[in-house]
Amino acid sequence: MHAGNLYIEKTAGIKSLNPRIVLILAISCGITVANLYWAQPLLDSIANTFGSNVTTAGLIVTLTQIGYAIGLVLLVPLGDILERRKLIVIVLLISSLSLISAALSPAILIFMLSSLAIGITSVVAQILVPFSATLAQEHERGKVVGRVMSGLLLGILLARTLSGIISAFLGWRYVFGTASVLIILLSLLLNRTLPKSKIETNLSYPKLLKTVWDLVKTERVLRIRSLYGLLGFASFSVLWTSLTFLLSHPPYNFSDAVIGMFGLIGASGAASATIAGKIADKGYTKAATGIFLFSLVISFFLMIFGRTSLVPLIVGIIIFDFAAQGAHILNQSEIYKLRPEARSRLTTAYVTSFFIGGSIGSVTSAMVFSKYGWVGVCILGGIYGLIGFSIWVRELFKK
């Protein structure tokens, strides 16, 4: 795709990013971030294959998220000093090799190391999101980021569904083989259609990494939004890590395919991403953030009753994903207003905190579930949400 096709003319001569480019970016984010979640509905099956326990299986999720955090710190900032299209394609090809390694793993240790590599290379999504913010015009940035993030969210949720279906018919190893093929095809598509990007800065790599910390120190909005993101994704991981254990044991005893279908329930969050993007463009970010954070607490209260009943569990999941993704979009919309020339580094700072929260959530979720069951998990997730809401209230009165 040539630069001349990137934008279309609207009324009164206003330019907007070509919807085809937005669609490609959204699909790409969905496919790449899905790599983080293929394993979640399969944890019980993977544990059985290798003769491991629930706690060990939970570490698979943790290692993937730790890998993602490493990639955020070491790879995503490169988007400000390297040509992004080339960087994206190279990382995607390495990701496909990591997925093949997971599919062929002969032992749990090899699978865990492969999961770490999958996490590191799945940060392509976080190179694409600031890329979309850079390509978008000022008047549409929140909406474009929201739509791209809708694709990312659908990738997160549908990965679980597709993973469960493939595992039910072919076995869990074929899930990672299929993912590897998808990533190879995606690298070919992006190499052909994405525009070349201009280099944002001439900083050296060590100085580039240092400026990430400088941004954290100097930008209060970045610190607060990163904290919201950390707590939000901690609660997200609390839910989706232990949900598999709840549904695979009595009273439900669901198969991998049925567990995977629960990813579809959370697809309401995709609508939240688009709505939140429009809210950000209209300037209602502060109030909406508080509503979304408080909704996280309410959702976990409802899901307590999901221990023996599907209705409150399903309703709680819908509310949770709508609120969690809405808050996430508002966070990103706010930080992208800070330093246009440093959007990849802002993304690194924010999403690193985000996935540190995810790692904390998955570890604590597995530990709490093994000792206190589903009720303990819901209390834990509600506490993370309540801390986030309390910070928002403090910021509100401080202003």
ROBA-437743 format. One line per field, with one value per atom (N, C-alpha, C): chain; residue in one letter; atom name; z, x, y. Coordinates in steps of 0.2 Angstrom, whole numbers, m for minus. Atoms other than C-alpha are relative to their C-alpha. Layout:
firo = c(A ...)
seba = c(a ...)
figu = c(CA ...)
up = c(Z ...)
east = c(X ...)
north = c(Y ...)
***
This chain:
firo = c(A A A A A A A A A A A A A A A A A A A A A A A A A A A A A A A A A A A A A A A A A A A A A A A A A A A A A A A A A A A A A A A A A A A A A A A A A A A A A A A A A A A A A A A A A A A A A A A A A A A A A A A A A A A A A A A A A A A A A A A A A A A A A A A A A A A A A A A A A A A A A A A A A A A A A A A A A A A A A A A A A A A A A A A A A A A A A A A A A A A A A A A A A A A A A A A A A A A A A A A A A A A A A A A A A A A A A A A A A A A A A A A A A A A A A A A A A A A A A A A A A A A A A A A A A A A A A A A A A A A A A A A A A A A A A A A A A A A A A A A A A A A A A A A A A A A A A A A A A A A A A A A A A A A A A A A A A A A A A A A A A A A A A A A A A A A A A A A A A A A A A A A A A A A A A A A A A A A A A A A A A A A A A A A A A A A A A A A A A A A A A A A A A A A A A A A A A A A A A A A A A A A A A A A A A A A A A A A A A A A A A A A A A A A A A A A A A A A A A A A A A A A A A A A A A A A A A A A A A A A A A A A A A A A A A A A A A A A A A A A A A A A A A A A A A A A A A A A A A A A A A A A A A A A A A A A A A A A A A A A A A A A A A A A A A A A A A A A A A A A A A A A A A A A A A A A A A A A A A A A A A A A A A A A A A A A A A A A A A A A A A A A A A A A A A A A A A A A A A A A A A A A A A A A A A A A A A A A A A A A A A A A A A A A A A A A A A A A A A A A A A A A A A A A A A A A A A A A A A A A A A A A A A A A A A A A A A A A A A A A A A A A A A A A A A A A A A A A A A A A A A A A A A A A A A A A A A A A A A A A A A A A A A A A A A A A A A A A A A A A A A A A A A A A A A A A A A A A A A A A A A A A A A A A A A A A A A A A A A A A A A A A A A A A A A A A A A A A A A A A A A A A A A A A A A A A A A A A A A A A A A A A A A A A A A A A A A A A A A A A A A A A A A A A A A A A A A A A A A A A A A A A A A A A A A A A A A A A A A A A A A A A A A A A A A A A A A A A A A A A A A A A A A A A A A A A A A A A A A A A A A A A A A A A A A A A A A A A A A A A A A A A A A A A A A A A A A A A A A A A A A A A A A A A A A A A A A A A A A A A A A A A A A A A A A A A A A A A A A A A A A A A A A A A A A A A A A A A A A A A A A A A A A A A A A A A A A A A A A A A A A A A A A A A A A A A A A A A A A A A A A A A A A A A A A A A A A A A A A A A A A A A A A A A A A A A A A A A A A A A A A A A A A A A A A A A A A A A A A A A A A A A A A A A A A A A A A A A A A A A A A A A A A A A A A A A A A A A A A A A A A A A A A A A A A A A A A A A A A A A A A A A A A A A A A A A A A A A A A)
seba = c(m m m h h h a a a g g g n n n l l l y y y i i i e e e k k k t t t a a a g g g i i i k k k s s s l l l n n n p p p r r r i i i v v v l l l i i i l l l a a a i i i s s s c c c g g g i i i t t t v v v a a a n n n l l l y y y w w w a a a q q q p p p l l l l l l d d d s s s i i i a a a n n n t t t f f f g g g s s s n n n v v v t t t t t t a a a g g g l l l i i i v v v t t t l l l t t t q q q i i i g g g y y y a a a i i i g g g l l l v v v l l l l l l v v v p p p l l l g g g d d d i i i l l l e e e r r r r r r k k k l l l i i i v v v i i i v v v l l l l l l i i i s s s s s s l l l s s s l l l i i i s s s a a a a a a l l l s s s p p p a a a i i i l l l i i i f f f m m m l l l s s s s s s l l l a a a i i i g g g i i i t t t s s s v v v v v v a a a q q q i i i l l l v v v p p p f f f s s s a a a t t t l l l a a a q q q e e e h h h e e e r r r g g g k k k v v v v v v g g g r r r v v v m m m s s s g g g l l l l l l l l l g g g i i i l l l l l l a a a r r r t t t l l l s s s g g g i i i i i i s s s a a a f f f l l l g g g w w w r r r y y y v v v f f f g g g t t t a a a s s s v v v l l l i i i i i i l l l l l l s s s l l l l l l l l l n n n r r r t t t l l l p p p k k k s s s k k k i i i e e e t t t n n n l l l s s s y y y p p p k k k l l l l l l k k k t t t v v v w w w d d d l l l v v v k k k t t t e e e r r r v v v l l l r r r i i i r r r s s s l l l y y y g g g l l l l l l g g g f f f a a a s s s f f f s s s v v v l l l w w w t t t s s s l l l t t t f f f l l l l l l s s s h h h p p p p p p y y y n n n f f f s s s d d d a a a v v v i i i g g g m m m f f f g g g l l l i i i g g g a a a s s s g g g a a a a a a s s s a a a t t t i i i a a a g g g k k k i i i a a a d d d k k k g g g y y y t t t k k k a a a a a a t t t g g g i i i f f f l l l f f f s s s l l l v v v i i i s s s f f f f f f l l l m m m i i i f f f g g g r r r t t t s s s l l l v v v p p p l l l i i i v v v g g g i i i i i i i i i f f f d d d f f f a a a a a a q q q g g g a a a h h h i i i l l l n n n q q q s s s e e e i i i y y y k k k l l l r r r p p p e e e a a a r r r s s s r r r l l l t t t t t t a a a y y y v v v t t t s s s f f f f f f i i i g g g g g g s s s i i i g g g s s s v v v t t t s s s a a a m m m v v v f f f s s s k k k y y y g g g w w w v v v g g g v v v c c c i i i l l l g g g g g g i i i y y y g g g l l l i i i g g g f f f s s s i i i w w w v v v r r r e e e l l l f f f k k k k k k)
figu = c(N CA C N CA C N CA C N CA C N CA C N CA C N CA C N CA C N CA C N CA C N CA C N CA C N CA C N CA C N CA C N CA C N CA C N CA C N CA C N CA C N CA C N CA C N CA C N CA C N CA C N CA C N CA C N CA C N CA C N CA C N CA C N CA C N CA C N CA C N CA C N CA C N CA C N CA C N CA C N CA C N CA C N CA C N CA C N CA C N CA C N CA C N CA C N CA C N CA C N CA C N CA C N CA C N CA C N CA C N CA C N CA C N CA C N CA C N CA C N CA C N CA C N CA C N CA C N CA C N CA C N CA C N CA C N CA C N CA C N CA C N CA C N CA C N CA C N CA C N CA C N CA C N CA C N CA C N CA C N CA C N CA C N CA C N CA C N CA C N CA C N CA C N CA C N CA C N CA C N CA C N CA C N CA C N CA C N CA C N CA C N CA C N CA C N CA C N CA C N CA C N CA C N CA C N CA C N CA C N CA C N CA C N CA C N CA C N CA C N CA C N CA C N CA C N CA C N CA C N CA C N CA C N CA C N CA C N CA C N CA C N CA C N CA C N CA C N CA C N CA C N CA C N CA C N CA C N CA C N CA C N CA C N CA C N CA C N CA C N CA C N CA C N CA C N CA C N CA C N CA C N CA C N CA C N CA C N CA C N CA C N CA C N CA C N CA C N CA C N CA C N CA C N CA C N CA C N CA C N CA C N CA C N CA C N CA C N CA C N CA C N CA C N CA C N CA C N CA C N CA C N CA C N CA C N CA C N CA C N CA C N CA C N CA C N CA C N CA C N CA C N CA C N CA C N CA C N CA C N CA C N CA C N CA C N CA C N CA C N CA C N CA C N CA C N CA C N CA C N CA C N CA C N CA C N CA C N CA C N CA C N CA C N CA C N CA C N CA C N CA C N CA C N CA C N CA C N CA C N CA C N CA C N CA C N CA C N CA C N CA C N CA C N CA C N CA C N CA C N CA C N CA C N CA C N CA C N CA C N CA C N CA C N CA C N CA C N CA C N CA C N CA C N CA C N CA C N CA C N CA C N CA C N CA C N CA C N CA C N CA C N CA C N CA C N CA C N CA C N CA C N CA C N CA C N CA C N CA C N CA C N CA C N CA C N CA C N CA C N CA C N CA C N CA C N CA C N CA C N CA C N CA C N CA C N CA C N CA C N CA C N CA C N CA C N CA C N CA C N CA C N CA C N CA C N CA C N CA C N CA C N CA C N CA C N CA C N CA C N CA C N CA C N CA C N CA C N CA C N CA C N CA C N CA C N CA C N CA C N CA C N CA C N CA C N CA C N CA C N CA C N CA C N CA C N CA C N CA C N CA C N CA C N CA C N CA C N CA C N CA C N CA C N CA C N CA C N CA C N CA C N CA C N CA C N CA C N CA C N CA C N CA C N CA C N CA C N CA C N CA C N CA C N CA C N CA C N CA C N CA C N CA C N CA C N CA C N CA C N CA C N CA C N CA C N CA C N CA C N CA C N CA C N CA C N CA C N CA C N CA C N CA C N CA C N CA C N CA C N CA C N CA C N CA C N CA C N CA C N CA C N CA C N CA C N CA C N CA C N CA C N CA C N CA C N CA C N CA C N CA C N CA C N CA C N CA C N CA C N CA C N CA C N CA C N CA C N CA C N CA C N CA C N CA C N CA C N CA C N CA C N CA C N CA C N CA C N CA C N CA C N CA C N CA C N CA C N CA C N CA C N CA C N CA C N CA C N CA C N CA C N CA C N CA C N CA C N CA C N CA C N CA C N CA C N CA C N CA C N CA C N CA C N CA C N CA C N CA C)
up = c(0 0 0 1 m5 5 m5 6 m2 2 m5 2 m2 0 7 m7 18 3 m3 20 m5 4 13 2 m1 11 2 m3 21 m2 1 21 2 m2 22 m1 1 16 6 m5 32 m1 2 30 6 m5 40 m3 2 40 m3 4 27 5 m4 35 m1 2 26 5 m5 36 7 m7 52 1 m1 49 0 0 45 6 m6 60 6 m5 71 0 0 64 2 m2 66 7 m7 84 3 m3 87 m1 1 79 5 m4 88 7 m7 105 2 m2 104 2 m2 106 8 m8 125 3 m3 127 m2 3 117 6 m6 133 5 m6 145 1 m1 142 0 1 139 6 m6 156 3 m3 163 m5 5 147 0 1 146 7 m7 165 0 0 162 m5 4 147 3 m3 157 7 m7 173 6 m5 182 4 m4 195 m2 2 194 1 m1 202 m6 5 189 m7 6 175 0 0 181 m2 2 179 m8 7 160 m2 1 160 2 m3 171 m4 4 161 m7 6 145 1 m2 153 2 m1 160 m6 7 142 m3 3 136 3 m3 149 m2 2 144 m7 6 126 m1 0 130 2 m2 139 m6 4 126 m8 7 109 m2 2 109 m1 1 111 m6 7 95 m5 5 86 m1 1 89 m3 3 82 m6 6 68 m4 5 53 3 m4 61 m4 4 46 0 0 45 7 m7 64 2 m1 65 m4 4 51 3 m3 59 7 m6 76 m1 1 69 m2 3 60 6 m6 77 4 m4 85 m2 3 73 2 m2 78 7 m7 96 1 0 93 m2 3 83 6 m5 98 6 m5 110 m2 3 98 1 0 98 7 m7 117 2 m3 124 8 m7 142 2 m3 153 0 m1 155 m7 7 136 m2 1 135 3 m4 148 m3 4 139 m6 6 123 2 m2 132 2 m1 138 m7 7 120 m4 3 114 3 m3 126 m2 2 121 m7 7 103 m2 1 105 1 m1 108 m6 6 90 0 m1 95 3 m4 106 m4 5 91 m5 5 80 3 m3 93 m1 1 94 m7 7 75 m3 2 73 2 m3 84 m4 4 74 m7 7 57 1 m1 64 0 m1 62 7 m6 78 2 m1 77 1 0 76 4 m3 86 5 m5 101 m4 4 88 m3 4 78 5 m5 94 3 m2 100 m4 5 84 0 0 84 6 m7 102 0 0 98 m3 3 86 5 m5 100 5 m5 112 m2 3 100 0 0 98 7 m7 117 1 m2 119 m5 4 103 0 0 105 5 m5 120 m3 3 110 m6 5 95 2 m3 106 3 m3 115 m5 5 99 m4 4 90 5 m5 106 1 m1 108 m6 6 90 m2 2 87 5 m5 103 1 m1 111 m4 4 101 m6 7 85 1 m1 93 m1 1 93 m7 7 76 m5 4 69 1 m2 78 m4 3 70 m8 7 52 m1 0 56 0 m1 61 m6 7 45 m5 4 35 1 m2 45 m2 2 42 m7 7 23 m1 1 24 2 m2 34 m4 4 24 m7 7 8 1 m1 15 4 m5 29 m3 2 25 4 m3 29 5 m5 45 0 m1 48 7 m6 62 4 m4 77 3 m3 85 m2 2 83 6 m6 101 m1 0 104 4 m3 110 8 m7 128 3 m2 129 m1 1 122 6 m6 136 6 m6 149 0 1 142 2 m2 146 7 m7 164 2 m1 162 m1 1 155 6 m6 170 6 m5 182 m1 2 173 m1 2 167 5 m6 182 m3 3 170 m2 1 164 6 m6 181 3 m3 187 m5 5 171 0 0 172 6 m7 190 m1 1 184 m5 4 170 3 m4 182 4 m5 194 m5 5 179 m3 3 171 5 m6 188 1 m1 190 m6 6 172 0 m1 175 5 m5 191 m2 3 182 m5 5 167 1 m2 175 4 m4 188 m3 3 177 m3 3 168 5 m5 184 3 m2 190 m5 5 174 m2 2 171 6 m6 189 2 m3 198 3 3 197 m8 7 179 m5 4 172 m8 7 155 m4 4 141 m2 2 133 m5 5 119 3 m4 131 4 m4 142 m5 5 126 m2 2 122 4 m5 137 m2 3 127 m3 4 117 4 m5 132 1 m1 135 m6 6 117 1 m1 124 1 m1 128 m6 6 110 m1 1 109 5 m5 125 m3 3 116 m5 5 102 4 m3 114 4 m4 126 m5 4 111 m2 2 106 7 m6 125 1 m1 125 m5 5 109 2 m2 117 7 m6 133 7 m6 146 3 m2 151 7 m7 169 4 m3 174 m2 2 163 3 m4 171 6 m7 188 m1 1 182 m2 2 173 6 m5 188 6 m5 200 m2 3 188 1 m1 190 7 m7 209 0 0 205 m4 4 192 4 m4 204 6 m4 217 m3 3 205 m1 2 200 6 m6 218 m1 0 215 m6 6 199 2 m2 209 m1 1 207 m5 4 195 m6 6 177 m2 1 176 3 m3 188 m2 3 181 m7 7 163 1 0 168 3 m3 179 m5 5 165 m6 4 153 2 m4 165 0 m1 169 m6 6 151 m3 2 146 4 m5 161 m1 0 160 m7 7 141 m1 1 142 4 m4 156 m4 3 146 m6 6 130 3 m3 141 2 m3 149 m6 6 132 m4 4 124 4 m4 139 m1 0 138 m7 6 119 m2 1 121 3 m4 131 m5 4 119 m7 6 101 m3 2 97 3 m4 110 2 m1 108 1 m1 107 7 m7 124 5 m5 132 0 0 127 4 m4 134 8 m7 151 2 m2 152 m1 1 145 4 m4 155 7 m7 171 m1 1 163 1 0 161 6 m6 177 5 m3 184 m2 3 173 4 m3 180 8 m7 198 1 m1 195 m1 2 187 5 m6 201 6 m6 215 m1 2 206 1 m1 205 7 m7 223 4 m4 230 m2 2 220 3 m3 227 7 m8 245 2 m2 245 m5 5 229 m4 5 217 4 m4 231 2 m1 236 m6 6 218 m1 2 216 5 m5 233 m2 2 226 m6 6 209 2 m2 218 4 m3 229 m5 5 214 m3 2 207 4 m5 223 1 m1 225 m6 6 207 1 m1 211 6 m5 227 m2 3 218 m4 4 206 4 m4 220 3 m3 228 m5 5 212 m2 1 210 5 m6 227 0 1 224 m5 5 208 3)
east = c(4 0 4 m4 7 m3 1 7 m7 5 m6 m7 6 m19 m2 1 m17 m6 5 m30 m6 5 m47 m3 3 m56 m7 7 m72 m2 3 m83 4 m3 m76 8 m7 m59 4 m3 m56 3 m3 m44 m1 0 m46 4 m4 m36 m4 3 m41 m3 2 m53 3 m4 m44 6 m6 m28 m2 3 m38 m2 2 m45 6 m6 m28 4 m3 m21 m3 4 m35 1 m1 m34 7 m7 m15 1 m1 m16 m4 3 m29 3 m4 m19 6 m6 m3 m1 1 m10 m3 3 m19 5 m5 m3 1 m1 m3 m6 6 m20 m2 2 m20 0 m1 m14 m6 4 m27 m5 5 m42 3 m3 m30 5 m5 m20 m1 1 m29 3 m2 m25 7 m7 m7 3 m2 m5 0 0 m11 5 m5 0 7 m7 16 0 1 9 2 m1 10 m6 5 m1 m3 4 m13 5 m4 0 5 m5 13 m3 3 1 m1 1 m3 6 m6 15 1 0 13 m2 3 2 5 m4 14 6 m6 29 m1 2 20 0 1 16 7 m6 33 4 m3 40 m2 3 28 3 m2 34 8 m7 52 0 1 47 m2 2 39 6 m6 55 5 m5 67 m1 2 58 m4 4 44 3 m4 55 3 m4 64 m5 5 48 1 m1 54 7 m7 72 1 m1 69 m6 5 58 m5 5 42 m2 3 36 5 m5 53 1 m1 54 m6 6 36 1 m1 40 5 m5 56 m2 3 48 m5 5 33 3 m3 44 4 m3 54 m6 5 37 m3 3 31 5 m5 47 m1 2 42 m6 6 25 1 m2 32 3 m3 43 m5 5 28 m4 4 18 4 m4 33 3 m3 38 m1 0 43 m1 0 43 m3 3 35 5 m5 51 1 m1 53 m6 6 35 0 m1 38 5 m5 53 m3 4 43 m5 5 30 3 m3 42 2 m2 48 m6 7 30 m2 2 27 4 m5 43 m2 1 38 m7 7 20 m1 1 23 m1 2 20 m6 6 3 1 m1 10 5 m3 21 m5 6 5 m4 4 m5 2 m3 6 1 m1 9 m7 6 m10 m2 1 m10 3 m4 3 m3 3 m5 m7 6 m22 0 0 m27 m2 1 m29 m8 7 m48 m3 2 m50 4 m5 m36 m3 3 m46 m5 5 m59 5 m4 m45 4 m4 m35 m6 5 m52 m2 2 m56 6 m6 m38 0 1 m40 m6 5 m56 2 m3 m47 4 m5 m34 m4 4 m48 m3 3 m57 5 m6 m40 1 0 m39 m5 6 m56 m1 1 m58 6 m5 m41 m2 2 m48 m5 5 m63 3 m3 m53 4 m5 m40 m4 3 m53 m3 3 m62 6 m6 m45 2 m3 m39 m5 5 m56 0 0 m54 7 m6 m36 6 m5 m27 4 m3 m18 6 m6 m2 m2 2 m12 m2 2 m17 6 m6 1 3 m1 4 m4 5 m11 2 m2 m5 6 m6 12 m1 2 4 m3 3 m7 5 m5 8 4 m4 18 m4 4 3 m1 1 1 7 m7 20 0 0 17 m5 5 1 3 m2 9 6 m6 25 m2 3 14 m4 6 1 2 m2 9 4 m5 17 6 m6 35 m1 0 37 6 m6 48 3 m3 61 m2 2 55 6 m6 72 6 m6 90 4 m4 94 3 m3 105 m5 4 97 0 m1 104 m4 3 98 m8 7 81 m3 3 78 0 m1 84 m6 5 71 m7 6 57 m1 0 61 m1 0 63 m8 7 45 m4 4 38 1 m2 47 m3 2 41 m7 7 23 m4 5 11 m6 5 m3 2 m2 7 1 m1 11 m7 7 m8 m3 3 m14 3 m3 m1 m2 2 m6 m8 6 m24 0 m1 m18 2 m3 m8 m6 5 m23 m6 6 m36 2 m2 m25 1 m1 m21 m7 7 m40 m2 2 m42 4 m3 m29 m2 3 m36 m6 6 m53 2 m1 m46 5 m4 m33 m4 3 m44 m7 7 m60 1 m1 m52 m1 0 m50 m7 7 m68 m4 5 m76 2 m3 m65 m2 1 m70 m8 7 m87 m1 5 m100 m1 1 m97 3 m4 m84 m1 0 m84 7 m5 m73 4 m4 m59 m4 4 m71 m5 5 m84 3 m4 m72 2 m2 m65 m6 6 m83 m1 1 m83 4 m3 m71 m5 5 m86 m4 4 m95 3 m4 m82 1 m1 m83 m4 3 m94 5 m5 m78 2 m2 m75 m4 5 m90 2 m2 m83 6 m6 m67 m2 2 m75 m4 4 m87 5 m5 m72 4 m3 m63 m3 4 m77 m1 0 m78 6 m6 m60 0 0 m62 m4 4 m76 2 m3 m66 m4 3 m76 4 m5 m61 m1 0 m61 m6 6 m79 m1 1 m79 5 m5 m63 m3 2 m71 m6 6 m87 2 m3 m77 3 m4 m66 m5 5 m81 m4 3 m89 4 m4 m75 m1 2 m79 m7 6 m97 0 0 m93 2 m3 m83 m5 5 m97 m5 5 m109 3 m3 m96 1 m1 m95 m5 6 m112 1 m1 m105 3 m3 m97 m5 5 m113 m5 5 m123 3 m2 m120 m2 3 m131 4 m4 m122 7 m7 m105 0 0 m110 m1 1 m117 6 m6 m102 6 m5 m90 m1 1 m99 1 m1 m99 8 m7 m81 4 m4 m74 m2 2 m84 4 m3 m77 8 m7 m59 3 m2 m57 m1 2 m66 6 m5 m54 7 m6 m39 1 0 m44 1 0 m46 7 m7 m29 5 m5 m20 m2 2 m30 4 m3 m23 7 m8 m5 2 m3 m4 m1 0 m8 6 m6 8 6 m6 23 m1 1 18 7 m6 37 2 m2 38 m5 5 23 1 m2 32 2 m3 41 m6 5 25 m4 3 17 4 m4 32 m1 1 30 m7 7 11 m1 2 9 5 m4 24 m3 4 15 m6 6 m1 2 m1 7 4 m3 17 m6 6 m1 m3 3 m6 4 m4 8 m1 2 4 m7 7 m14 0 0 m11 3 m3 1 m4 4 m10 m7 7 m26 1 m1 m18 1 m2 m12 m7 6 m29 m5 5 m39 2 m2 m29 m2 1 m32 m7 7 m49 m5 5 m57 m3 3 m68 m2 2 m75 6 m6 m57 3 m2 m53 m4 5 m68 2 m2 m63 7 m7 m45 m1 1 m51 m3 4 m63 5 m5 m49 4 m4 m38 m4 4 m53 m1 2 m57 6 m6 m39 0 0 m40 m5 5 m56 1 m2 m50 6 m5 m35 m3 4 m47 m4 3 m57 5 m5 m41 2 m2 m36 m6 6 m54 0 0 m53 6 m6 m35 0 1 m40 m4)
north = c(m6 0 6 m6 17 5 m5 32 4 m3 40 m3 4 27 0 1 29 4 m4 43 1 m2 47 7 m7 64 m1 0 67 7 m7 82 5 m6 99 m1 1 92 m3 3 83 m7 7 68 m5 5 52 m6 6 36 m5 5 23 m5 5 11 m7 6 m3 m1 0 1 m1 1 2 m7 7 m15 m5 4 m23 1 0 m16 m3 3 m22 m8 8 m40 m2 2 m40 0 0 m35 m6 5 m48 m7 6 m62 m1 0 m57 m1 1 m55 m6 6 m71 m5 5 m80 0 0 m75 m4 3 m84 m7 7 m100 m5 5 m110 0 m1 m103 m5 5 m115 m7 6 m129 m2 1 m128 m7 7 m144 m5 5 m154 0 0 m148 m3 3 m152 m8 8 m170 m3 2 m172 m1 0 m168 m3 2 m175 5 m6 m158 2 m2 m150 7 m6 m135 6 m6 m123 1 0 m128 2 m2 m126 7 m8 m108 3 m4 m104 1 m1 m106 6 m7 m91 5 m5 m82 1 m1 m85 3 m3 m80 8 m8 m63 3 m3 m61 1 m1 m64 6 m6 m51 7 m6 m38 1 m1 m42 3 m3 m39 7 m7 m23 5 m4 m16 0 0 m22 1 0 m23 6 m6 m10 6 m6 5 1 0 0 3 m3 7 7 m7 24 2 m2 22 m5 4 8 1 0 7 m6 4 m1 m6 5 m12 m6 5 m21 m4 2 m23 m5 4 m30 m7 6 m43 m5 5 m50 m3 3 m52 m5 5 m61 m6 7 m74 m3 3 m77 m3 3 m79 m6 6 m92 m6 5 m102 m2 2 m101 m4 3 m107 m8 6 m122 m4 3 m126 m2 2 m126 m6 6 m138 m6 6 m150 m2 1 m149 m7 7 m166 0 0 m160 7 m6 m146 6 m5 m137 4 m3 m135 4 m4 m129 6 m6 m116 5 m5 m109 2 m2 m109 5 m5 m99 6 m6 m87 4 m3 m84 2 m2 m83 7 m7 m69 6 m6 m59 2 m2 m60 2 m2 m56 7 m7 m38 4 m4 m34 4 m4 m29 7 m7 m15 4 m4 m9 3 m2 m8 5 m4 1 8 m7 17 2 m1 15 3 m2 17 7 m7 32 5 m4 40 1 m1 37 3 m3 43 8 m7 61 2 m2 71 m1 0 72 m7 7 53 m5 5 46 m4 4 40 m6 5 31 m5 5 23 m4 4 17 m5 5 10 m5 5 1 m5 4 m6 m5 3 m11 m5 4 m19 m7 6 m31 m4 3 m34 m4 3 m38 m7 6 m50 m6 5 m59 m3 3 m61 m5 4 m68 m6 5 m78 m5 5 m86 m6 6 m96 m4 4 m101 m5 4 m107 m5 5 m115 m6 5 m125 m5 4 m131 m4 4 m136 m6 5 m145 m6 6 m155 m5 5 m162 m3 2 m163 m1 0 m161 7 m7 m145 1 m1 m147 3 m3 m143 8 m7 m126 4 m4 m120 0 1 m127 5 m4 m118 8 m7 m102 2 m1 m103 2 m1 m104 7 m6 m89 6 m5 m79 1 0 m83 4 m3 m78 8 m7 m62 4 m4 m57 2 m2 m58 5 m5 m48 7 m6 m34 3 m2 m34 3 m2 m31 7 m6 m18 6 m5 m8 5 m5 9 0 m1 12 6 m5 22 5 m4 37 m1 1 36 6 m5 46 4 m3 49 m3 3 47 m2 3 41 m6 6 27 m5 4 11 0 0 12 7 m7 31 m1 1 26 m4 4 13 5 m4 26 5 m5 39 m3 3 26 2 m1 28 8 m7 47 2 m2 48 m2 2 38 5 m4 50 7 m7 66 1 m1 62 m3 3 60 m4 4 55 m7 6 41 m5 4 35 m2 2 35 m4 5 27 m6 6 14 m4 3 10 m3 2 9 m7 6 m3 m6 6 m14 m3 3 m16 m3 3 m19 m7 6 m32 m6 5 m41 m3 3 m43 m4 4 m49 m7 6 m62 m5 4 m67 m4 3 m71 m6 5 m80 m5 5 m90 m5 5 m98 m3 2 m99 m7 7 m114 m5 5 m123 m1 0 m119 m4 3 m125 m7 7 m141 m5 5 m148 1 m1 m151 7 3 m145 0 m1 m141 m5 5 m153 1 m2 m144 m3 2 m150 7 m5 m139 5 m4 m134 5 m4 m128 6 m5 m119 6 m5 m110 4 m4 m104 5 m6 m93 6 m6 m82 4 m4 m77 4 m4 m71 7 m6 m58 5 m4 m51 6 m7 m37 5 m5 m29 3 m3 m26 6 m6 m14 5 m5 m6 4 m3 m2 6 m5 7 6 m5 17 4 m3 21 5 m4 28 6 m6 40 4 m4 45 4 m4 50 6 m5 60 6 m6 70 3 m3 73 m2 2 63 m6 5 52 m1 0 56 m4 3 51 m7 7 36 m5 5 29 m2 2 29 m5 4 21 m7 6 7 m4 3 4 m3 2 3 m7 5 m9 m7 6 m21 m4 3 m23 m3 3 m26 m7 7 m40 m5 6 m50 m2 1 m48 m5 4 m56 m7 7 m70 m4 4 m76 m5 5 m84 m5 4 m92 m7 7 m106 m6 6 m116 2 m2 m106 4 m3 m101 7 m6 m86 6 m6 m74 0 1 m81 4 m3 m76 8 m7 m59 4 m3 m55 0 m1 m59 5 m5 m48 7 m7 m33 1 0 m37 2 m2 m37 6 m7 m22 6 m5 m12 0 1 m19 3 m2 m15 7 m7 2 4 m3 7 0 1 1 5 m4 11 7 m7 27 1 m1 24 2 m1 23 6 m6 37 6 m5 48 1 0 43 2 m1 45 8 m7 64 3 m3 67 1 m1 65 m4 3 61 m3 3 58 m6 5 45 m5 5 34 m7 7 18 m1 0 22 1 m1 28 m7 7 11 m5 4 2 1 m2 11 m3 2 8 m7 7 m9 m5 4 m16 0 0 m10 m5 4 m18 m8 7 m35 m2 2 m35 m1 2 m34 m6 6 m48 m6 5 m59 m1 0 m54 m4 2 m58 m8 7 m75 m5 4 m81 0 0 m75 m4 3 m82 m8 7 m100 m2 1 m99 0 0 m93 m5 5 m105 m7 7 m120 0 0 m114 2 m2 m105 0 2 m110 7 m5 m99 6 m6 m87 4 m4 m83 4 m3 m79 6 m6 m67 5 m5 m58 3 m3 m56 4 m5 m49 6 m6 m37 4 m4 m31 4 m3 m27 6 m5 m17 5 m5 m8 4 m4 m2 5 m4 5 6 m5 14 5 m5 21 5 m4 28 6 m4 36 6 m5 44 5 m5 51 5 m5 59 5 m4 66 6 m5 75 4 m4 80 5 m5 89 6)
***
